Each structure stands twice: as C-alpha cells, then as structure tokens.
Amino acid sequence: MRRTGWPYLAVLLLGLYCDRPMVAVAPPEITVLEPDPNTVIRTAEVDLRVRATSFRPISGLWANGLPLAYRESDRSWHLRLALRPGINRIVLEAADLEGVRGRDTLYLLRLSLRIRRGADMRQARAFHTATPLADGTILLVGGLSHPDGEAMAEVERYDPRTGRSYPTAGGLIRARAGHVALPLSDGRVLFFGGARRYPPRTAADFVREAELYDPATDRFHLLPLAGYPVDRAFFDAVWYPHPNGPYIWMLGGWGDLAPASPDFVLGIRQDGRFYLFRNDSLSLYGSSGAPLYLEPAFGHLLLPLGARTYALLNTAFYSAGSTSQNQLLELDRPRARALRPFHQARTGHAAAELQPGIWLVLGGAVLTGSMPGSFVPSIECFIPALERFYLYPEPLFLARAGLRATKTPDDRIMLSGGWSAQGISRAVEWIELER
C-alpha cells in the first residue's frame, strides 16, 4: 500500500496557521500574604491579601465566591473577610485572561482566649498530677518541690470556686514525680510510675508500687502488682478500652533498657506496655510488639482522639539539635504516622481539650542534656481533624515546664505549678474561651 505525505503536510500547515501558540496550560499559582495561616486569629474580621501569578495576566481572584479587589501599589488582591469562631475553610480561586483557573484551600482558626492569674497552690510543685474530683476540687499529687531535688509525697485539694487549697488527710505512701494519674469510674484515682528525683540516676530512684486514692476516706493505699513492675518515670499512659477489661497503655519514659538482664540499664524507652486493672490490682499483660514511634521519648503527652487512636506530642532534644516526635498512633493497626512539628520545639508541656476538636498545648522547655535550658511561654492550638498546629499570639504569664493542665466542669482550663526560670512554682493560671 502506497503511503502519501498529505496527512503530515496537513499537520504542519495546522501548526503554522494556528493563531494560538501550542503551550502547556498551567493554572495560576496562589500565595497568601496575609494573614499568617499558622497563627490563631482573635478578631471577627481579617484583611485577606493574596497574590496570584501566571505567565498570562490575572483577570480575577475570589475567596469562597467573593471577589477580591486588586491593588496596584503592592500588586496583590484584597478582601475584608468575616470569620466565624473555630475553623474557617476558605476556597481561593484565581483566573487568567484565557479563563484558566487555579485553586487552593486556606484554613484559618479564629479563637480568643482569656488568660488570667489565679490564687496560688499551697505547695510549689512540678511534674505532679492534677486530677478533677467529683466534688469539683482538683487533686494535686506529688511532684518536685525544687530543681534537681527529691520528689515529695504532699497532696492538696484545690477548690477552683474559691481559690483555696487544703491538705488531704493522708499523703502519698511513696513520694513520686513524673508519674501518671488515671481516674476510675467510681471516683477513685489510680497512681503509678514515677521517680524519687529528676533526673533519675539509679534503679532505686524509680517507684515500683502503684497507689489508689479514695475521696471517701481522703487517703491512699498501695496496690498489688503482678508481673514486671512499672519502673518508669516521665512517661504517659492512657486507658485502653478492651472487651476483656480496662487496660492501661503506657508509652516511653525513663526506665530500664534491659529488663531481662540482672543489671539495671538506665535510659529512655521507646516501647509500650499494657497493664490489666482488675479487682484493685495491676498485672502486666504484655508489651506492644514493635515500637510504634521512631525515637525514645520522655516528657511527652498522649492525647486520646477516639477509636484507639492517640496523638503523641513531643520534641526530642540532642546536642546537635532537636527532632519532632509528633505522631498519630493507631493501635488497632498498629501503625504510626508523622504529624507536623510544633511551631516552637518543646517537651515537658501540658495539654487539654478546650472544646471538641481543639486542643491547647501549653508551655514546656528546651532541654540542654536532660535539664531545661530555656522555657517556652507559648500556646499552640492542635486541630486533629486537620493535623495542624496554630500558634496563639498571646503567651502564658509564666513560661514553665512540668506544669499540668486540667479541664474543669465549667469549661475552663487550670494550669498548675511547673518549673520556671525562677524555680519550682506555686502559680495557677486560668484559660477560658472568650465568646
């Protein structure tokens, strides 16, 4: 069959006489200049300033369908935008003269907090626990009373309604700091883990026994423990729902790196462990098979996000710098997925859920070795649905680490104690949402 050159000639002529150049179609690129999308906005309105670029002139730009006005002086597009409280989803769209459109999505957080000082605690303490009780008081237990010192056994009940604090009838049986408190459904509180000093140096520095506090008697008693003892401090633990009974899942912390060896090897752990709580006793159920996160951690927090899903929030500090350990942990898989880092690296921080879907991350320290080198005064808002952190523009009154954040029934957050540049603190701060 004879080939003809006419089809090839037709294609050549089409290219020569086409009045539009044959180039790839690229949508306009959108850059948000104001406001800072990583900072919380406190006002009901904001000046949105956007720049759109393309190899063709831009004909228009819209935010949620509202047109922006072009300003030649700074070559950007402007709109006064109203924001509702919480997360605002802004769909940005730019079009060039040929009608080619580019899109981007902006998430702005509008939130205004009221931060004020409260009446001090009776006792200065850091790396303690602060647990709300059924009568509305906050149970403040143990902790450090001075830097690089021993833990204490003193306990007090703080009444947020009056700002007054009074000692309990009985203190801890074992002084401890860097421990965990878990409330029970019957109103009692379980305490376990911790160390007798910071940082722990030997096996004898770890508190092996668990204790139960009973508000009815206002006293503590030791709890039977079967299997390997806790032997951890400055870790975190949460209730783990299971059909066989309530389990406690603990993760990381200072501890013994060689539990099977007769010699105690002090270090920072990266594994998890399960304990079964039943009939007022604790028994070791087992360890999580493989480490769920990449680096050993202490001073971290576990935030329960539902469906056996938790956020691990922390920064690990080294002589050469720091590494974010923020991760989403899904125990049913099991798997871990990295989250964005904090805007300001921190460990030994506190956190509380301000309202559903919005967590506040508060304070903390930057470490030099195992000791605080500087203290972080800032607040960050963590939005699990977006897996993002927003920096709040107003700091805490006192920058400190080892503080505790406790949500009260009236939707306020009480910050208690902590280790600051001035030493261990008795300070109390209150945070609430301005409506």
Secondary structure, DSSP 8 states (H G I E B T S, - for coil): ----SHHHHHHHHHHHH-SS--------EEEEEES-TTB-B-SSEEEEEEEEE-SS-EEEEEETTEE-EEETTTTEEEEEEE--SEEEEEEEEEEETT--EEEEEEEEEE--EEEEEE---SS--BS-EEEE-TTS-EEEE--BSSTT-BB---EEEEETTTTEEEE-SS--SS--BS-EEEE-TTS-EEEE--BSBSS--SGGGB---EEEEETTTTEEEEE-EESS---EES-EEEEE--TTS-EEEEEEEEEES-TTSSS--EEEEEEEEEEEEETTEEEEEEE-SS-SSSS--SS-EEEEEETTEEEEE-EEEETTEEEE--EEEETTTTEEEE----SS--BS-EEEEEETTEEEEE--EEEETTEEEEE---EEEEETTTTEEEE-SS--SS--BS-EEEE-TTS-EEEE--EETTEE---EEEEEE--
